[in-house]
Amino acid sequence: MLGQAAGFALLAAVSPTALLVMAVFLGSDNPRRTALMYVAGAMIMTVAMAVVVLFVLRATGLNQPRQHAPRYGLRLGLGVIALAFSLYLIRRGKRPKPASHDGKPKRPGLIARLTASPSPRTAFVLGLLLFAPSTTFIAAVQVIATANEPVPITAAAVIVVVILTAATVWLPLLGYLVFPEATTRVLRQANEWLRVRGRLLVTGALWIAGLILVVDGALGLASR
């Protein structure tokens, strides 16, 4: 159970945008406090959503043997959503960027606006927004919820999933606190690579998770 949940959590952690935002915050006027609030927002959202999803799945009885079909049906549905979103990213990446009809520059997106003037408050908000639950994160929690393990094992598994899912933000902060110059240099190099290949990385993670969930859900439904 833990290995499967951790695998989905690692796929959920694939977020080039979250890493790019962390690099911006670590280069701000108040890098430590701003980055810390970013991590706080990410951890609060991740913990809260893990608890909510866990309790919802347990409350609906998906951890019970009689709920075999709904349990695997949910996994199949999550897989289909992940694959559909990966296809959307592929199609979006192939589209040419639309030109402005009135000659005015295109208005920047929400993330660009929030990172334009970094502050602890905007960092906290971005931590909440960027770590809203994804299909891979829900799949990780679903594995835990339906395993029907004792409370201590379930709690430990949820902690592992939360730590792995938010690794994209807390690892760079930890590295910055210990080795600020080296971490800044590595992040700058990584961000240059991610700007070119970030979409491909996310698409690949979604494809892997989607295929695993679809196959697992279909086999689970067929076995009953």
C-alpha positions in Angstrom: 0.0 0.0 0.0 2.7 2.5 1.0 4.8 1.9 -2.1 1.8 2.5 -4.4 0.7 5.6 -2.6 4.3 6.9 -2.5 4.6 6.4 -6.3 1.4 8.4 -7.0 2.6 11.1 -4.6 5.9 11.4 -6.4 4.0 11.8 -9.7 1.9 14.5 -8.0 5.1 16.3 -7.0 6.0 16.8 -10.6 5.3 20.5 -10.8 7.7 22.7 -12.8 5.5 25.7 -12.1 5.9 25.2 -8.3 9.6 25.0 -8.7 9.8 28.1 -10.9 7.8 30.1 -8.4 10.1 28.9 -5.6 13.1 30.2 -7.6 11.3 33.6 -7.9 10.6 33.8 -4.1 14.2 32.8 -3.2 15.4 35.7 -5.4 13.1 38.2 -3.7 14.0 41.0 -1.2 12.9 38.8 1.7 13.7 35.3 0.4 13.5 33.2 3.6 10.2 34.5 4.9 8.6 34.6 1.5 9.7 31.1 0.6 8.7 29.9 4.1 5.2 31.2 3.7 5.0 29.6 0.2 5.9 26.2 1.8 3.4 26.9 4.6 0.6 27.4 2.1 1.6 24.3 0.1 1.7 22.1 3.2 -1.5 23.4 4.7 -3.4 22.8 1.4 -1.8 19.3 1.0 -2.5 18.2 4.6 -6.1 19.6 4.5 -6.9 17.9 1.2 -5.4 14.6 2.3 -7.5 14.6 5.4 -10.7 15.6 3.5 -10.2 13.1 0.7 -9.4 10.3 3.3 -12.5 11.0 5.4 -14.8 11.3 2.3 -13.6 8.0 1.0 -13.9 6.3 4.3 -17.3 7.9 5.0 -18.6 6.5 1.7 -17.4 3.1 2.6 -15.0 2.6 -0.2 -12.6 0.8 2.2 -15.2 -2.0 2.6 -15.1 -5.2 0.6 -18.7 -4.7 -0.6 -17.6 -1.4 -2.3 -15.3 -3.3 -4.7 -16.8 -1.9 -7.9 -17.1 1.7 -6.8 -13.5 1.6 -5.5 -12.1 0.5 -8.8 -14.5 2.6 -10.7 -13.1 5.6 -9.0 -9.5 4.6 -9.9 -10.6 4.1 -13.5 -12.2 7.5 -13.5 -9.2 9.2 -12.1 -7.1 7.5 -14.8 -9.3 8.7 -17.6 -9.2 12.2 -16.2 -5.4 12.1 -16.0 -5.1 10.9 -19.6 -7.6 13.4 -20.9 -5.7 16.3 -19.2 -2.4 15.0 -20.6 -3.9 15.1 -24.1 -5.1 18.6 -23.5 -1.6 19.7 -22.5 -0.2 18.1 -25.7 -2.8 19.8 -27.9 -2.3 23.1 -26.1 1.4 22.9 -26.6 1.0 22.5 -30.3 -1.2 25.5 -30.7 0.4 28.8 -31.9 0.0 31.6 -29.4 -2.8 33.9 -30.4 -1.8 37.5 -31.4 -3.4 40.4 -29.7 -6.0 42.0 -32.0 -5.7 45.5 -30.6 -1.9 45.6 -30.5 -1.9 45.7 -26.7 0.2 43.2 -24.7 -1.6 40.2 -23.4 -2.5 40.5 -19.7 -0.3 38.3 -17.6 -1.9 35.3 -15.8 -2.6 35.0 -12.1 0.7 33.4 -11.2 2.7 36.0 -13.1 0.8 38.8 -11.3 1.3 37.2 -7.9 5.0 36.7 -8.5 5.5 40.2 -10.0 5.9 41.7 -6.5 6.8 38.8 -4.2 5.6 39.1 -0.6 4.9 36.6 2.2 1.1 37.1 1.6 1.2 36.4 -2.1 3.6 33.5 -1.5 1.1 31.9 0.9 -1.7 32.3 -1.5 0.3 30.7 -4.3 1.2 27.8 -2.1 -2.5 27.2 -1.6 -3.4 27.5 -5.2 -0.6 25.5 -6.8 -1.1 22.6 -4.4 -4.8 22.1 -4.9 -5.4 18.4 -5.2 -4.5 16.7 -8.5 -5.7 13.4 -9.9 -2.4 11.7 -8.9 -2.6 13.1 -5.3 -6.2 11.9 -5.0 -5.1 8.5 -6.3 -2.4 8.4 -3.6 -4.8 9.1 -0.8 -7.4 6.7 -2.3 -4.8 3.9 -2.1 -4.4 4.6 1.6 -8.1 5.1 2.3 -9.1 1.8 0.7 -6.3 -0.2 2.3 -8.3 -0.3 5.5 -5.2 -0.3 7.7 -5.1 0.6 11.4 -5.0 4.3 12.3 -1.2 4.5 13.1 -0.3 3.0 9.7 -2.9 5.2 7.9 -1.5 8.3 9.6 2.1 7.4 8.7 1.1 6.7 5.1 -0.7 10.1 4.8 2.4 11.9 6.3 4.6 10.2 3.7 2.3 11.2 0.9 2.2 14.8 2.1 6.0 15.0 2.4 6.5 13.6 -1.1 3.9 15.7 -2.8 5.2 18.9 -1.4 8.9 18.0 -1.9 9.1 20.4 -4.9 8.9 23.3 -2.5 10.3 22.2 0.9 13.4 20.6 -0.5 14.6 23.9 -2.3 13.9 25.9 0.9 15.9 23.4 3.0 18.7 23.5 0.5 18.7 27.3 0.5 18.8 27.5 4.3 21.9 25.3 4.3 23.6 26.2 1.0 22.1 29.5 -0.2 24.4 30.2 -3.1 24.6 26.7 -4.4 20.9 26.2 -4.2 20.2 29.4 -6.0 22.6 28.4 -8.8 21.1 24.9 -9.1 17.6 26.3 -9.2 18.5 28.8 -11.9 20.0 26.0 -14.1 17.0 23.7 -13.4 14.5 26.4 -14.2 16.1 27.1 -17.6 15.7 23.4 -18.4 12.2 23.3 -17.0 11.1 26.3 -19.1 11.8 24.2 -22.2 10.8 20.7 -21.0 8.4 21.4 -18.2 5.2 20.7 -20.2 6.7 17.4 -21.4 7.6 16.4 -17.9 4.1 17.0 -16.6 2.5 15.3 -19.6 4.7 12.2 -19.0 3.8 12.1 -15.3 0.1 12.3 -16.2 0.4 9.6 -18.8 2.2 7.2 -16.4 -0.4 7.8 -13.6 -3.3 7.6 -16.0 -2.2 4.3 -17.5 -1.6 2.8 -14.1 -5.0 3.9 -12.8 -6.9 2.8 -15.9 -5.3 -0.6 -16.0 -5.7 -1.1 -12.2 -9.3 0.1 -12.3 -10.2 -2.0 -15.3 -8.6 -5.2 -13.9 -10.3 -4.6 -10.5 -13.7 -4.2 -12.2 -13.1 -7.3 -14.3 -12.1 -9.4 -11.4 -15.5 -9.1 -9.7 
